[in-house]
Amino acid sequence: MNVHELTMKFLQTRNYSPENVNELLDFTKKAYIHDDICISVYRKLVRELEAQGAELPDFS
């Protein structure tokens, strides 16, 4: 799976397009937690999304 396929899955699941890469990052994490994607796919997607500017929220 790549970011384009992830975006299509997001669109099919949520019925709207993601507003930014952070929203896709959250969706990726949920997919991994719910065992929809394996760890290797998760890591690949996170790397791709971070390269596009995705960031974890700052909780400090």
All heavy atoms as TSV, in Angstrom:
chain	resi	resn	atom	element	x	y	z
A	1	MET	N	N	0.844	-1.169	0.000
A	1	MET	CA	C	0.000	0.000	0.000
A	1	MET	C	C	0.899	1.245	0.000
A	1	MET	O	O	1.911	1.275	0.677
A	1	MET	CB	C	-0.906	-0.004	1.243
A	1	MET	CG	C	-1.789	1.210	1.352
A	1	MET	SD	S	-2.853	1.263	2.805
A	1	MET	CE	C	-3.996	-0.045	2.462
A	2	ASN	N	N	0.489	2.247	-0.762
A	2	ASN	CA	C	1.208	3.517	-0.772
A	2	ASN	C	C	0.256	4.625	-0.320
A	2	ASN	O	O	-0.910	4.370	0.000
A	2	ASN	CB	C	1.802	3.801	-2.159
A	2	ASN	CG	C	0.745	3.866	-3.235
A	2	ASN	OD1	O	-0.374	4.307	-3.007
A	2	ASN	ND2	N	1.094	3.423	-4.423
A	3	VAL	N	N	0.752	5.849	-0.285
A	3	VAL	CA	C	-0.050	6.965	0.225
A	3	VAL	C	C	-1.290	7.190	-0.641
A	3	VAL	O	O	-2.365	7.501	-0.121
A	3	VAL	CB	C	0.799	8.245	0.341
A	3	VAL	CG1	C	-0.055	9.437	0.714
A	3	VAL	CG2	C	1.901	8.055	1.378
A	4	HIS	N	N	-1.157	7.008	-1.945
A	4	HIS	CA	C	-2.327	7.174	-2.825
A	4	HIS	C	C	-3.411	6.148	-2.474
A	4	HIS	O	O	-4.588	6.501	-2.366
A	4	HIS	CB	C	-1.917	7.046	-4.295
A	4	HIS	CG	C	-3.067	7.115	-5.237
A	4	HIS	ND1	N	-3.755	8.278	-5.473
A	4	HIS	CD2	C	-3.670	6.156	-5.990
A	4	HIS	CE1	C	-4.750	8.029	-6.329
A	4	HIS	NE2	N	-4.703	6.750	-6.656
A	5	GLU	N	N	-3.013	4.898	-2.307
A	5	GLU	CA	C	-3.984	3.856	-1.936
A	5	GLU	C	C	-4.579	4.143	-0.559
A	5	GLU	O	O	-5.773	3.916	-0.340
A	5	GLU	CB	C	-3.312	2.491	-1.952
A	5	GLU	CG	C	-2.907	2.042	-3.343
A	5	GLU	CD	C	-1.984	0.832	-3.327
A	5	GLU	OE1	O	-1.248	0.619	-2.337
A	5	GLU	OE2	O	-1.996	0.095	-4.323
A	6	LEU	N	N	-3.755	4.632	0.359
A	6	LEU	CA	C	-4.239	5.000	1.681
A	6	LEU	C	C	-5.283	6.115	1.585
A	6	LEU	O	O	-6.325	6.060	2.245
A	6	LEU	CB	C	-3.074	5.448	2.564
A	6	LEU	CG	C	-3.432	5.908	3.969
A	6	LEU	CD1	C	-3.895	4.722	4.818
A	6	LEU	CD2	C	-2.249	6.597	4.620
A	7	THR	N	N	-5.012	7.091	0.746
A	7	THR	CA	C	-5.960	8.196	0.553
A	7	THR	C	C	-7.279	7.679	-0.011
A	7	THR	O	O	-8.358	8.123	0.421
A	7	THR	CB	C	-5.356	9.260	-0.385
A	7	THR	OG1	O	-4.109	9.700	0.165
A	7	THR	CG2	C	-6.282	10.439	-0.560
A	8	MET	N	N	-7.214	6.754	-0.940
A	8	MET	CA	C	-8.440	6.178	-1.515
A	8	MET	C	C	-9.221	5.398	-0.457
A	8	MET	O	O	-10.445	5.487	-0.389
A	8	MET	CB	C	-8.111	5.289	-2.714
A	8	MET	CG	C	-7.443	6.028	-3.867
A	8	MET	SD	S	-8.287	7.544	-4.383
A	8	MET	CE	C	-9.795	6.882	-5.023
A	9	LYS	N	N	-8.509	4.648	0.390
A	9	LYS	CA	C	-9.164	3.905	1.465
A	9	LYS	C	C	-9.807	4.872	2.462
A	9	LYS	O	O	-10.916	4.636	2.939
A	9	LYS	CB	C	-8.147	3.004	2.168
A	9	LYS	CG	C	-8.757	2.106	3.203
A	9	LYS	CD	C	-7.754	1.099	3.732
A	9	LYS	CE	C	-8.431	0.192	4.736
A	9	LYS	NZ	N	-7.575	-0.883	5.178
A	10	PHE	N	N	-9.121	5.963	2.759
A	10	PHE	CA	C	-9.663	6.996	3.638
A	10	PHE	C	C	-10.962	7.538	3.055
A	10	PHE	O	O	-11.968	7.656	3.750
A	10	PHE	CB	C	-8.634	8.126	3.800
A	10	PHE	CG	C	-9.071	9.221	4.725
A	10	PHE	CD1	C	-8.628	9.246	6.041
A	10	PHE	CD2	C	-9.909	10.234	4.295
A	10	PHE	CE1	C	-9.027	10.253	6.901
A	10	PHE	CE2	C	-10.309	11.249	5.143
A	10	PHE	CZ	C	-9.873	11.257	6.460
A	11	LEU	N	N	-10.936	7.875	1.786
A	11	LEU	CA	C	-12.100	8.421	1.102
A	11	LEU	C	C	-13.273	7.444	1.119
A	11	LEU	O	O	-14.420	7.835	1.400
A	11	LEU	CB	C	-11.734	8.786	-0.335
A	11	LEU	CG	C	-12.802	9.436	-1.192
A	11	LEU	CD1	C	-13.285	10.734	-0.579
A	11	LEU	CD2	C	-12.261	9.689	-2.590
A	12	GLN	N	N	-13.005	6.179	0.887
A	12	GLN	CA	C	-14.062	5.164	0.901
A	12	GLN	C	C	-14.636	4.972	2.296
A	12	GLN	O	O	-15.840	4.768	2.458
A	12	GLN	CB	C	-13.524	3.828	0.396
A	12	GLN	CG	C	-13.206	3.820	-1.069
A	12	GLN	CD	C	-12.510	2.522	-1.487
A	12	GLN	OE1	O	-12.005	1.785	-0.660
A	12	GLN	NE2	N	-12.474	2.277	-2.787
A	13	THR	N	N	-13.777	5.037	3.313
A	13	THR	CA	C	-14.199	4.797	4.685
A	13	THR	C	C	-14.940	5.993	5.275
A	13	THR	O	O	-15.963	5.837	5.925
A	13	THR	CB	C	-12.975	4.473	5.573
A	13	THR	OG1	O	-12.287	3.362	5.010
A	13	THR	CG2	C	-13.382	4.144	6.987
A	14	ARG	N	N	-14.409	7.181	5.046
A	14	ARG	CA	C	-14.936	8.378	5.706
A	14	ARG	C	C	-15.844	9.226	4.817
A	14	ARG	O	O	-16.452	10.180	5.288
A	14	ARG	CB	C	-13.780	9.241	6.186
A	14	ARG	CG	C	-12.839	8.501	7.109
A	14	ARG	CD	C	-12.832	9.129	8.457
A	14	ARG	NE	N	-12.052	8.362	9.403
A	14	ARG	CZ	C	-11.036	8.835	10.093
A	14	ARG	NH1	N	-10.667	10.085	9.947
A	14	ARG	NH2	N	-10.401	8.072	10.952
A	15	ASN	N	N	-15.889	8.926	3.533
A	15	ASN	CA	C	-16.730	9.654	2.577
A	15	ASN	C	C	-16.364	11.125	2.416
A	15	ASN	O	O	-17.214	11.949	2.091
A	15	ASN	CB	C	-18.217	9.512	2.930
A	15	ASN	CG	C	-18.698	8.090	2.820
A	15	ASN	OD1	O	-18.311	7.375	1.909
A	15	ASN	ND2	N	-19.514	7.669	3.755
A	16	TYR	N	N	-15.133	11.479	2.691
A	16	TYR	CA	C	-14.597	12.809	2.382
A	16	TYR	C	C	-13.090	12.689	2.238
A	16	TYR	O	O	-12.488	11.751	2.720
A	16	TYR	CB	C	-14.980	13.848	3.443
A	16	TYR	CG	C	-14.356	13.655	4.810
A	16	TYR	CD1	C	-13.157	14.277	5.147
A	16	TYR	CD2	C	-14.976	12.848	5.775
A	16	TYR	CE1	C	-12.595	14.103	6.404
A	16	TYR	CE2	C	-14.417	12.680	7.026
A	16	TYR	CZ	C	-13.226	13.312	7.336
A	16	TYR	OH	O	-12.661	13.131	8.580
A	17	SER	N	N	-12.494	13.651	1.568
A	17	SER	CA	C	-11.052	13.630	1.357
A	17	SER	C	C	-10.326	14.142	2.597
A	17	SER	O	O	-10.830	15.046	3.275
A	17	SER	CB	C	-10.677	14.520	0.174
A	17	SER	OG	O	-11.221	14.004	-1.007
A	18	PRO	N	N	-9.154	13.587	2.886
A	18	PRO	CA	C	-8.389	14.081	4.045
A	18	PRO	C	C	-7.968	15.532	3.822
A	18	PRO	O	O	-7.616	15.921	2.707
A	18	PRO	CB	C	-7.192	13.148	4.111
A	18	PRO	CG	C	-7.066	12.569	2.750
A	18	PRO	CD	C	-8.443	12.534	2.170
A	19	GLU	N	N	-8.027	16.319	4.887
A	19	GLU	CA	C	-7.670	17.730	4.780
A	19	GLU	C	C	-6.160	17.940	4.698
A	19	GLU	O	O	-5.699	18.909	4.108
A	19	GLU	CB	C	-8.228	18.504	5.968
A	19	GLU	CG	C	-9.736	18.568	5.970
A	19	GLU	CD	C	-10.287	19.357	7.135
A	19	GLU	OE1	O	-9.521	20.119	7.759
A	19	GLU	OE2	O	-11.478	19.204	7.411
A	20	ASN	N	N	-5.388	17.029	5.324
A	20	ASN	CA	C	-3.937	17.176	5.326
A	20	ASN	C	C	-3.289	15.827	5.628
A	20	ASN	O	O	-3.979	14.842	5.911
A	20	ASN	CB	C	-3.500	18.243	6.339
A	20	ASN	CG	C	-4.040	17.965	7.714
A	20	ASN	OD1	O	-3.934	16.855	8.229
A	20	ASN	ND2	N	-4.642	18.974	8.335
A	21	VAL	N	N	-1.958	15.794	5.568
A	21	VAL	CA	C	-1.235	14.542	5.786
A	21	VAL	C	C	-1.321	14.080	7.246
A	21	VAL	O	O	-1.215	12.889	7.516
A	21	VAL	CB	C	0.234	14.623	5.324
A	21	VAL	CG1	C	0.320	14.674	3.811
A	21	VAL	CG2	C	0.957	15.792	5.952
A	22	ASN	N	N	-1.540	15.006	8.173
A	22	ASN	CA	C	-1.694	14.604	9.576
A	22	ASN	C	C	-2.946	13.756	9.771
A	22	ASN	O	O	-2.956	12.813	10.557
A	22	ASN	CB	C	-1.738	15.831	10.490
A	22	ASN	CG	C	-0.398	16.506	10.591
A	22	ASN	OD1	O	0.645	15.887	10.410
A	22	ASN	ND2	N	-0.414	17.791	10.865
A	23	GLU	N	N	-3.987	14.081	9.042
A	23	GLU	CA	C	-5.212	13.284	9.107
A	23	GLU	C	C	-4.965	11.878	8.560
A	23	GLU	O	O	-5.468	10.888	9.105
A	23	GLU	CB	C	-6.325	13.994	8.341
A	23	GLU	CG	C	-7.705	13.498	8.669
A	23	GLU	CD	C	-8.812	14.388	8.144
A	23	GLU	OE1	O	-8.550	15.326	7.370
A	23	GLU	OE2	O	-9.960	14.115	8.508
A	24	LEU	N	N	-4.168	11.781	7.516
A	24	LEU	CA	C	-3.800	10.468	6.981
A	24	LEU	C	C	-2.918	9.695	7.957
A	24	LEU	O	O	-3.044	8.473	8.075
A	24	LEU	CB	C	-3.072	10.610	5.641
A	24	LEU	CG	C	-3.933	10.891	4.431
A	24	LEU	CD1	C	-3.063	11.141	3.203
A	24	LEU	CD2	C	-4.896	9.747	4.173
A	25	LEU	N	N	-2.044	10.395	8.660
A	25	LEU	CA	C	-1.197	9.748	9.654
A	25	LEU	C	C	-2.050	9.153	10.774
A	25	LEU	O	O	-1.839	8.013	11.190
A	25	LEU	CB	C	-0.178	10.739	10.213
A	25	LEU	CG	C	0.836	10.194	11.214
A	25	LEU	CD1	C	1.668	9.072	10.608
A	25	LEU	CD2	C	1.737	11.310	11.713
A	26	ASP	N	N	-3.035	9.895	11.242
A	26	ASP	CA	C	-3.955	9.383	12.263
A	26	ASP	C	C	-4.709	8.153	11.746
A	26	ASP	O	O	-4.877	7.170	12.463
A	26	ASP	CB	C	-4.959	10.452	12.683
A	26	ASP	CG	C	-4.331	11.595	13.440
A	26	ASP	OD1	O	-3.213	11.426	13.957
A	26	ASP	OD2	O	-4.975	12.664	13.520
A	27	PHE	N	N	-5.157	8.221	10.503
A	27	PHE	CA	C	-5.879	7.110	9.889
A	27	PHE	C	C	-4.983	5.876	9.786
A	27	PHE	O	O	-5.425	4.749	10.042
A	27	PHE	CB	C	-6.375	7.539	8.498
A	27	PHE	CG	C	-7.243	6.537	7.810
A	27	PHE	CD1	C	-8.542	6.304	8.232
A	27	PHE	CD2	C	-6.769	5.842	6.712
A	27	PHE	CE1	C	-9.351	5.385	7.583
A	27	PHE	CE2	C	-7.567	4.919	6.058
A	27	PHE	CZ	C	-8.865	4.691	6.495
A	28	THR	N	N	-3.711	6.087	9.458
A	28	THR	CA	C	-2.745	4.990	9.358
A	28	THR	C	C	-2.557	4.322	10.719
A	28	THR	O	O	-2.536	3.096	10.822
A	28	THR	CB	C	-1.396	5.510	8.831
A	28	THR	OG1	O	-1.605	6.117	7.556
A	28	THR	CG2	C	-0.380	4.395	8.702
A	29	LYS	N	N	-2.418	5.136	11.754
A	29	LYS	CA	C	-2.245	4.593	13.109
A	29	LYS	C	C	-3.449	3.764	13.525
A	29	LYS	O	O	-3.307	2.674	14.082
A	29	LYS	CB	C	-2.013	5.721	14.108
A	29	LYS	CG	C	-0.663	6.354	13.960
A	29	LYS	CD	C	-0.470	7.456	14.962
A	29	LYS	CE	C	0.893	8.090	14.765
A	29	LYS	NZ	N	1.159	9.110	15.761
A	30	LYS	N	N	-4.644	4.260	13.238
A	30	LYS	CA	C	-5.855	3.508	13.585
A	30	LYS	C	C	-5.932	2.202	12.804
A	30	LYS	O	O	-6.334	1.170	13.346
A	30	LYS	CB	C	-7.097	4.362	13.335
A	30	LYS	CG	C	-7.252	5.466	14.349
A	30	LYS	CD	C	-8.448	6.324	14.068
A	30	LYS	CE	C	-8.488	7.487	15.052
A	30	LYS	NZ	N	-9.550	8.436	14.752
A	31	ALA	N	N	-5.534	2.238	11.546
A	31	ALA	CA	C	-5.548	1.024	10.730
A	31	ALA	C	C	-4.593	-0.019	11.305
A	31	ALA	O	O	-4.916	-1.217	11.349
A	31	ALA	CB	C	-5.168	1.347	9.285
A	32	TYR	N	N	-3.440	0.420	11.782
A	32	TYR	CA	C	-2.487	-0.512	12.384
A	32	TYR	C	C	-3.024	-1.061	13.707
A	32	TYR	O	O	-2.968	-2.265	13.956
A	32	TYR	CB	C	-1.134	0.163	12.598
A	32	TYR	CG	C	-0.165	-0.722	13.338
A	32	TYR	CD1	C	0.333	-1.875	12.738
A	32	TYR	CD2	C	0.223	-0.437	14.633
A	32	TYR	CE1	C	1.200	-2.716	13.415
A	32	TYR	CE2	C	1.087	-1.271	15.319
A	32	TYR	CZ	C	1.572	-2.406	14.708
A	32	TYR	OH	O	2.426	-3.243	15.384
A	33	ILE	N	N	-3.571	-0.201	14.534
A	33	ILE	CA	C	-4.113	-0.630	15.833
A	33	ILE	C	C	-5.240	-1.638	15.649
A	33	ILE	O	O	-5.350	-2.609	16.399
A	33	ILE	CB	C	-4.594	0.590	16.647
A	33	ILE	CG1	C	-3.377	1.408	17.105
A	33	ILE	CG2	C	-5.439	0.168	17.836
A	33	ILE	CD1	C	-3.720	2.759	17.678
A	34	HIS	N	N	-6.060	-1.431	14.628
A	34	HIS	CA	C	-7.182	-2.337	14.364
A	34	HIS	C	C	-6.782	-3.537	13.502
A	34	HIS	O	O	-7.633	-4.293	13.052
A	34	HIS	CB	C	-8.336	-1.581	13.712
A	34	HIS	CG	C	-8.976	-0.601	14.626
A	34	HIS	ND1	N	-9.765	-0.971	15.681
A	34	HIS	CD2	C	-8.917	0.754	14.669
A	34	HIS	CE1	C	-10.174	0.102	16.325
A	34	HIS	NE2	N	-9.675	1.172	15.743
A	35	ASP	N	N	-5.472	-3.687	13.298
A	35	ASP	CA	C	-4.914	-4.832	12.568
A	35	ASP	C	C	-5.361	-4.884	11.101
A	35	ASP	O	O	-5.480	-5.952	10.523
A	35	ASP	CB	C	-5.283	-6.132	13.289
A	35	ASP	CG	C	-4.169	-7.150	13.250
A	35	ASP	OD1	O	-3.025	-6.779	12.947
A	35	ASP	OD2	O	-4.454	-8.335	13.522
A	36	ASP	N	N	-5.599	-3.712	10.516
A	36	ASP	CA	C	-5.952	-3.646	9.101
A	36	ASP	C	C	-4.711	-3.630	8.213
A	36	ASP	O	O	-4.795	-3.971	7.033
A	36	ASP	CB	C	-6.793	-2.399	8.809
A	36	ASP	CG	C	-8.164	-2.461	9.467
A	36	ASP	OD1	O	-8.676	-3.587	9.684
A	36	ASP	OD2	O	-8.713	-1.391	9.769
A	37	ILE	N	N	-3.568	-3.193	8.783
A	37	ILE	CA	C	-2.300	-3.198	8.058
A	37	ILE	C	C	-1.220	-3.776	8.969
A	37	ILE	O	O	-1.315	-3.681	10.191
A	37	ILE	CB	C	-1.894	-1.785	7.563
A	37	ILE	CG1	C	-1.772	-0.800	8.724
A	37	ILE	CG2	C	-2.839	-1.280	6.505
A	37	ILE	CD1	C	-1.252	0.575	8.330
A	38	CYS	N	N	-0.205	-4.367	8.365
A	38	CYS	CA	C	0.885	-4.959	9.141
A	38	CYS	C	C	1.930	-3.893	9.480
A	38	CYS	O	O	1.907	-2.783	8.945
A	38	CYS	CB	C	1.518	-6.115	8.377
A	38	CYS	SG	S	2.363	-5.620	6.872
A	39	ILE	N	N	2.850	-4.247	10.337
A	39	ILE	CA	C	3.852	-3.303	10.823
A	39	ILE	C	C	4.736	-2.766	9.695
A	39	ILE	O	O	5.084	-1.583	9.688
A	39	ILE	CB	C	4.706	-3.917	11.966
A	39	ILE	CG1	C	5.621	-2.861	12.606
A	39	ILE	CG2	C	5.518	-5.102	11.474
A	39	ILE	CD1	C	4.917	-1.795	13.371
A	40	SER	N	N	5.088	-3.600	8.742
A	40	SER	CA	C	5.963	-3.129	7.660
A	40	SER	C	C	5.247	-2.089	6.786
A	40	SER	O	O	5.854	-1.092	6.388
A	40	SER	CB	C	6.468	-4.294	6.814
A	40	SER	OG	O	5.399	-4.993	6.227
A	41	VAL	N	N	3.981	-2.298	6.513
A	41	VAL	CA	C	3.200	-1.326	5.740
A	41	VAL	C	C	3.017	-0.051	6.558
A	41	VAL	O	O	3.159	1.057	6.039
A	41	VAL	CB	C	1.823	-1.921	5.326
A	41	VAL	CG1	C	0.929	-0.854	4.711
A	41	VAL	CG2	C	2.021	-3.084	4.377
A	42	TYR	N	N	2.740	-0.208	7.844
A	42	TYR	CA	C	2.595	0.944	8.735
A	42	TYR	C	C	3.859	1.801	8.713
A	42	TYR	O	O	3.787	3.017	8.535
A	42	TYR	CB	C	2.282	0.466	10.154
A	42	TYR	CG	C	2.358	1.558	11.191
A	42	TYR	CD1	C	1.323	2.472	11.329
A	42	TYR	CD2	C	3.463	1.680	12.023
A	42	TYR	CE1	C	1.386	3.486	12.280
A	42	TYR	CE2	C	3.532	2.686	12.971
A	42	TYR	CZ	C	2.494	3.578	13.096
A	42	TYR	OH	O	2.562	4.577	14.026
A	43	ARG	N	N	5.006	1.180	8.895
A	43	ARG	CA	C	6.271	1.924	8.919
A	43	ARG	C	C	6.531	2.637	7.602
A	43	ARG	O	O	6.964	3.788	7.574
A	43	ARG	CB	C	7.429	0.981	9.232
A	43	ARG	CG	C	7.449	0.547	10.669
A	43	ARG	CD	C	8.592	-0.396	10.924
A	43	ARG	NE	N	8.646	-0.776	12.336
A	43	ARG	CZ	C	9.307	-1.810	12.799
A	43	ARG	NH1	N	9.986	-2.580	11.966
A	43	ARG	NH2	N	9.303	-2.079	14.078
A	44	LYS	N	N	6.247	1.958	6.489
A	44	LYS	CA	C	6.451	2.557	5.171
A	44	LYS	C	C	5.554	3.779	4.999
A	44	LYS	O	O	6.008	4.840	4.554
A	44	LYS	CB	C	6.151	1.520	4.090
A	44	LYS	CG	C	6.272	2.045	2.676
A	44	LYS	CD	C	5.938	0.954	1.666
A	44	LYS	CE	C	6.026	1.497	0.270
A	44	LYS	NZ	N	4.749	1.596	-0.395
A	45	LEU	N	N	4.292	3.653	5.367
A	45	LEU	CA	C	3.356	4.761	5.230
A	45	LEU	C	C	3.742	5.936	6.126
A	45	LEU	O	O	3.686	7.092	5.705
A	45	LEU	CB	C	1.932	4.300	5.542
A	45	LEU	CG	C	1.287	3.398	4.504
A	45	LEU	CD1	C	-0.013	2.809	5.036
A	45	LEU	CD2	C	1.034	4.166	3.209
A	46	VAL	N	N	4.151	5.643	7.359
A	46	VAL	CA	C	4.554	6.711	8.275
A	46	VAL	C	C	5.753	7.459	7.713
A	46	VAL	O	O	5.793	8.697	7.732
A	46	VAL	CB	C	4.837	6.154	9.691
A	46	VAL	CG1	C	5.529	7.197	10.554
A	46	VAL	CG2	C	3.552	5.693	10.348
A	47	ARG	N	N	6.733	6.736	7.172
A	47	ARG	CA	C	7.899	7.392	6.566
A	47	ARG	C	C	7.477	8.291	5.402
A	47	ARG	O	O	7.941	9.427	5.275
A	47	ARG	CB	C	8.918	6.359	6.086
A	47	ARG	CG	C	9.823	5.829	7.162
A	47	ARG	CD	C	10.999	5.055	6.584
A	47	ARG	NE	N	10.602	3.923	5.764
A	47	ARG	CZ	C	10.410	2.675	6.216
A	47	ARG	NH1	N	10.594	2.403	7.482
A	47	ARG	NH2	N	10.051	1.713	5.399
A	48	GLU	N	N	6.610	7.782	4.545
A	48	GLU	CA	C	6.154	8.565	3.395
A	48	GLU	C	C	5.386	9.809	3.846
A	48	GLU	O	O	5.585	10.900	3.303
A	48	GLU	CB	C	5.263	7.716	2.485
A	48	GLU	CG	C	6.006	6.657	1.701
A	48	GLU	CD	C	5.085	5.852	0.793
A	48	GLU	OE1	O	4.065	6.402	0.322
A	48	GLU	OE2	O	5.381	4.677	0.561
A	49	LEU	N	N	4.513	9.645	4.833
A	49	LEU	CA	C	3.720	10.773	5.307
A	49	LEU	C	C	4.588	11.808	6.016
A	49	LEU	O	O	4.398	13.014	5.840
A	49	LEU	CB	C	2.591	10.284	6.227
A	49	LEU	CG	C	1.498	9.478	5.519
A	49	LEU	CD1	C	0.596	8.801	6.531
A	49	LEU	CD2	C	0.687	10.364	4.583
A	50	GLU	N	N	5.558	11.356	6.797
A	50	GLU	CA	C	6.465	12.292	7.458
A	50	GLU	C	C	7.307	13.043	6.428
A	50	GLU	O	O	7.592	14.221	6.606
A	50	GLU	CB	C	7.348	11.569	8.465
A	50	GLU	CG	C	6.597	11.168	9.720
A	50	GLU	CD	C	7.425	10.382	10.712
A	50	GLU	OE1	O	8.490	9.837	10.331
A	50	GLU	OE2	O	7.011	10.300	11.874
A	51	ALA	N	N	7.677	12.380	5.347
A	51	ALA	CA	C	8.426	13.039	4.278
A	51	ALA	C	C	7.582	14.129	3.606
A	51	ALA	O	O	8.118	15.096	3.066
A	51	ALA	CB	C	8.888	12.017	3.237
A	52	GLN	N	N	6.258	13.971	3.675
A	52	GLN	CA	C	5.349	14.959	3.101
A	52	GLN	C	C	4.950	16.031	4.125
A	52	GLN	O	O	4.109	16.880	3.842
A	52	GLN	CB	C	4.100	14.273	2.553
A	52	GLN	CG	C	4.369	13.392	1.372
A	52	GLN	CD	C	3.113	12.728	0.844
A	52	GLN	OE1	O	2.002	13.191	1.071
A	52	GLN	NE2	N	3.278	11.617	0.150
A	53	GLY	N	N	5.508	15.947	5.334
A	53	GLY	CA	C	5.268	16.988	6.327
A	53	GLY	C	C	4.371	16.621	7.483
A	53	GLY	O	O	4.059	17.468	8.316
A	54	ALA	N	N	3.927	15.376	7.566
A	54	ALA	CA	C	3.075	14.965	8.683
A	54	ALA	C	C	3.861	15.023	9.985
A	54	ALA	O	O	5.046	14.693	10.026
A	54	ALA	CB	C	2.546	13.544	8.464
A	55	GLU	N	N	3.182	15.477	11.030
A	55	GLU	CA	C	3.816	15.595	12.335
A	55	GLU	C	C	2.884	15.068	13.410
A	55	GLU	O	O	1.666	15.144	13.294
A	55	GLU	CB	C	4.120	17.056	12.667
A	55	GLU	CG	C	5.088	17.715	11.719
A	55	GLU	CD	C	5.261	19.192	12.030
A	55	GLU	OE1	O	4.367	19.777	12.672
A	55	GLU	OE2	O	6.295	19.738	11.636
A	56	LEU	N	N	3.493	14.569	14.485
A	56	LEU	CA	C	2.715	14.174	15.645
A	56	LEU	C	C	2.275	15.434	16.374
A	56	LEU	O	O	3.011	16.423	16.408
A	56	LEU	CB	C	3.558	13.302	16.581
A	56	LEU	CG	C	4.009	11.960	16.027
A	56	LEU	CD1	C	4.947	11.295	17.004
A	56	LEU	CD2	C	2.799	11.072	15.789
A	57	PRO	N	N	1.101	15.410	16.988
A	57	PRO	CA	C	0.682	16.596	17.750
A	57	PRO	C	C	1.592	16.833	18.941
A	57	PRO	O	O	2.120	15.889	19.527
A	57	PRO	CB	C	-0.742	16.252	18.196
A	57	PRO	CG	C	-0.912	14.803	17.980
A	57	PRO	CD	C	0.128	14.353	17.013
A	58	ASP	N	N	1.765	18.091	19.302
A	58	ASP	CA	C	2.602	18.474	20.436
A	58	ASP	C	C	1.739	18.520	21.686
A	58	ASP	O	O	0.855	19.363	21.816
A	58	ASP	CB	C	3.244	19.829	20.193
A	58	ASP	CG	C	4.212	20.232	21.273
A	58	ASP	OD1	O	4.655	19.343	22.030
A	58	ASP	OD2	O	4.530	21.428	21.363
A	59	PHE	N	N	1.970	17.590	22.604
A	59	PHE	CA	C	1.156	17.485	23.811
A	59	PHE	C	C	1.799	18.156	25.019
A	59	PHE	O	O	1.319	18.026	26.112
A	59	PHE	CB	C	0.881	16.013	24.150
A	59	PHE	CG	C	-0.012	15.333	23.154
A	59	PHE	CD1	C	0.476	14.340	22.325
A	59	PHE	CD2	C	-1.336	15.707	23.024
A	59	PHE	CE1	C	-0.338	13.713	21.404
A	59	PHE	CE2	C	-2.166	15.096	22.105
A	59	PHE	CZ	C	-1.668	14.093	21.300
A	60	SER	N	N	2.880	18.895	24.827
A	60	SER	CA	C	3.555	19.504	25.980
A	60	SER	C	C	2.935	20.832	26.379
A	60	SER	O	O	2.093	21.375	25.823
A	60	SER	CB	C	5.028	19.713	25.686
A	60	SER	OG	O	5.198	20.462	24.508
